[in-house]
């Protein structure tokens, strides 16, 4: 009997020993193929487009979207938080962080993989607030401290010389306070349409405040507009509300080439770029259709693996196959003979014209 017990124990312990030897290998395999992507708050454009990245999962690569707390916090997480490899960040976050001395040597540490879509600046206000200057001295909610909305609101309001009483409640709370008339406005940055605003109608006593681009704002932001298609309850058919937009960036830590973390992100880059056409098809977020992978971001340096991919692939210089075909059609019909030599600002403006043209063309089908 003792011999039987001894034999059983021997098998058990030997099995445990084998499992212990195999476990580190399994852990290593799981982590070598995983890429953590810090996105945004629940329901926002970052979170919704970040979820789309899981289509890159292929057995050797696994993308783990993580809810974030805004552009500035995302920058911090990319720099310092374990498990975060890539993050969604507003393009103006780099300038803001430098101006406020938030992260030492930031431009040497942070890189970008691609410029993403543009996000519109929404200012929802009471009906008695008819122009931006009316916000002086008024209570205005700009989302929680550290969020992209709070950051951009500060930049824009300072540039325009407007000084409201800024509050930092979550936007869900801010919208409820606005509906009750307790505050004058909510400032939010996000890709239209924002689900939080979808049930607000023009007869609720709330409207979208127009923002006109001036010379100061044009150094950082792009002209844009809200349409009836974006917010059918707020904007009458056939009318628009001018606004401005900020570009979004897929950012990453500037790992040195051939290191383990660099190689991991490089695998993600290859998968993202080579499968990009899949992001532009339903049911993926429509904002992916606005992305031009080759667009440059002033003040930012591209991650080396991304730069290498764009230079080496036969599709270098495209915005993804599907988008590029439509962009070529737009140029042939509206800008024949346009070649190289365009400035980045001109390219960005031309691409925005293309997006408007493409949207009208799709609606007429």
Beta strands, then each sheet from edge to edge (+ up, - down):
strand 1: 34-38
strand 2: 62-66
strand 3: 86-90
strand 4: 110-126
strand 5: 139-141
strand 6: 165-167
strand 7: 185-190
strand 8: 206-208
strand 9: 222-227
strand 10: 240-253
sheet 1: 2+ 1+ 3+ 10- 4+ 7- 5- 6-
sheet 2: 2+ 1+ 3+ 10- 9+
sheet 3: 2+ 1+ 3+ 10- 4+ 8-
end
